[in-house]
Amino acid sequence: MRIISQDSRIDLPYNRIMFCIEGVLVTARNDGKQYLIGKYSTEEKAIKAMKMCIEKYQGFLQKVIACLTIRRYSGFQQMMRFRERGRNERAKQKESDNQKADERGKDI
């Protein structure tokens, strides 16, 4: 998730910044630098904006975790289907080998 400043001049990765509220200003610190993200009419509005970002990020993380879980589960299912297919092929091969051995035994 990205955080873009009110004037769209700053675009930072959310997971690498630290938000700060300084009165009516919301700033972000990243790699030793400080950036102005937004200026609000009251400190309460600045706090509300920051809380909204936190809530959005938590929702974003939940979606990412859900996607990763689904992918992992899908990968596991594919792996199990592949294993089952291999077992079936080995069982068919063994059955075929047994039939051939039986046929050879009848010829003698």
HELIX and SHEET records of a PDB file:
HELIX    1   1 TYR A   14  ARG A   16  5                                   3    
HELIX    2   2 GLU A   43  ASP A  107  1                                  65    
SHEET    1   A 2 ARG A   2  ILE A   4  0                                        
SHEET    2   A 2 ASP A  11  PRO A  13 -1                                        
SHEET    1   B 3 MET A  18  GLU A  22  0                                        
SHEET    2   B 3 LEU A  25  ASN A  30 -1                                        
SHEET    3   B 3 LYS A  33  LYS A  39 -1                                        
END                                                                             
